[in-house]
Amino acid sequence: MFEEPLVLRREGDVLVVAGSVDEFALVGLRVAIDDIVEQARKAVVDVSEVAFLPSAAVGVLVQARGFARRQGGELIIVAADGSPAQRTLSLMGVDAEFSRPEGI
């Protein structure tokens, strides 16, 4: 099975995650999310382009959402409807938006 390399791309207050999030990429993902949460009151992590999102990566997203709330901010998780990430998040009961909020 061919795995796409993980790509983390910052677009203002949005972190776009693409490719496969394997166990080796989790630390980098967590650092990138923590950075954006610390810098933006309302941050977005868009996982619409993720081909593989394991449960450990979902845990990173959920923990980061809690971290953002404790800092007085908000972390919005975006996963395009029908994407592999959206299906994984839905199966695990994690709320996600289907598109980026207006103005972000």
Backbone hydrogen bonds, N-H to C=O, Kabsch-Sander energy under -0.5 kcal/mol:
donor,donor_aa,acceptor,acceptor_aa,energy
3,E,1,M,-0.5
7,V,18,A,-2.7
9,R,7,V,-0.5
9,R,16,V,-2.7
11,E,14,V,-3.3
14,V,11,E,-1.2
15,L,44,V,-3.0
16,V,9,R,-3.4
16,V,14,V,-0.6
17,V,15,L,-0.5
17,V,46,D,-2.8
18,A,7,V,-2.5
19,G,49,E,-1.8
20,S,4,E,-1.9
21,V,52,F,-2.6
22,D,20,S,-1.0
25,A,22,D,-1.4
26,L,22,D,-0.7
29,L,25,A,-2.4
30,R,26,L,-2.6
31,V,27,V,-2.5
32,A,28,G,-2.3
33,I,29,L,-2.4
34,D,30,R,-2.7
35,D,31,V,-2.4
36,I,32,A,-1.9
37,V,33,I,-2.5
38,E,34,D,-2.3
39,Q,35,D,-1.2
40,A,36,I,-1.9
43,A,41,R,-0.5
43,A,74,E,-2.8
44,V,13,D,-2.3
45,V,76,I,-2.8
46,D,15,L,-2.6
46,D,44,V,-0.6
47,V,45,V,-0.7
47,V,78,V,-3.1
49,E,17,V,-0.7
50,V,47,V,-1.7
51,A,19,G,-2.8
52,F,19,G,-1.1
57,A,54,P,-0.7
58,V,54,P,-1.7
59,G,55,S,-2.2
60,V,56,A,-1.6
61,L,57,A,-2.1
62,V,58,V,-2.5
63,Q,59,G,-2.6
64,A,60,V,-2.3
65,R,61,L,-2.0
66,G,62,V,-1.9
67,F,63,Q,-2.3
68,A,64,A,-2.6
69,R,65,R,-2.0
70,R,66,G,-2.3
71,Q,67,F,-1.5
72,G,69,R,-1.6
73,G,68,A,-3.1
74,E,41,R,-2.2
76,I,43,A,-2.9
76,I,74,E,-0.5
77,I,75,L,-0.5
78,V,45,V,-2.8
78,V,76,I,-0.5
79,A,97,E,-3.0
83,S,80,A,-2.3
85,A,50,V,-0.6
87,R,83,S,-2.3
88,T,84,P,-2.2
89,L,85,A,-2.9
90,S,86,Q,-2.5
91,L,87,R,-2.3
92,M,88,T,-1.7
93,G,90,S,-1.2
94,V,89,L,-2.8
95,D,93,G,-0.5
97,E,77,I,-2.8
104,I,101,P,-1.5
